[in-house]
Amino acid sequence: SGGGVVPDSTFADGLGDAITGKLARLQGLRVIDRTSVRSVEDAARRPQAAGRTLGADYVLRATPRWARGADGQPRV
């Protein structure tokens, strides 16, 4: 059922977790988890304000974009 297709939101969350995991391994960098960010009111619409509320110096926000490769397969 679904042929292994993952909904975009699930894929984006997984990709975000993978990036967060890599960033968290960098010395001197503290990464704030998604649950904490989502606990801030209106965080999705005002990410910089949410970052300030949580004491972040930087806010990274990204949206995966899909395109077809030369072989016709979807790419991120």
VEXTI-219553 format. One line per 10 residues: number of its first residue (from 1); their letters; for each residue x, y, z of C-alpha. Coordinates in steps of 0.2 Angstrom, whole numbers. Example, Ala and Ser with C-alpha at 12.3 -4.5 7.8 and 13.67 -1.06 7.14 Angstrom:
BEGIN
1	as	62/-22/39; 68/-5/36 $
END
This chain:
BEGIN
1	sgggvvpdst	0/0/0; 8/17/-5; 22/8/-14; 35/14/-1; 30/32/-5; 34/43/11; 23/59/13; 32/75/11; 30/80/29; 37/64/36 $
11	fadglgdait	51/65/24; 55/83/29; 54/78/47; 66/64/44; 78/75/34; 78/88/47; 82/76/61; 97/69/51; 103/87/48; 100/91/67 $
21	gklarlqglr	110/75/72; 125/80/61; 125/98/68; 124/92/86; 140/83/84; 149/99/80; 160/105/95; 154/122/102; 137/121/94; 121/118/104 $
31	vidrtsvrsv	106/112/94; 88/115/100; 77/100/97; 61/101/87; 50/98/102; 56/113/111; 54/124/95; 36/118/93; 32/123/111; 35/141/107 $
41	edaarrpqaa	19/149/101; 19/154/82; 36/146/80; 32/141/62; 27/158/56; 40/168/66; 55/157/67; 67/171/72; 56/176/87; 55/158/92 $
51	grtlgadyvl	74/157/91; 76/172/102; 64/165/115; 74/149/116; 91/158/117; 97/154/100; 110/164/91; 105/157/74; 90/149/66; 91/137/52 $
61	ratprwarga	75/134/42; 73/124/26; 60/116/15; 65/101/4; 62/104/-15; 59/90/-27; 65/89/-45; 66/75/-58; 84/69/-62; 90/65/-79 $
71	dgqprv	85/47/-76; 67/53/-72; 69/49/-54; 64/61/-40; 78/70/-32; 78/82/-17 $
END
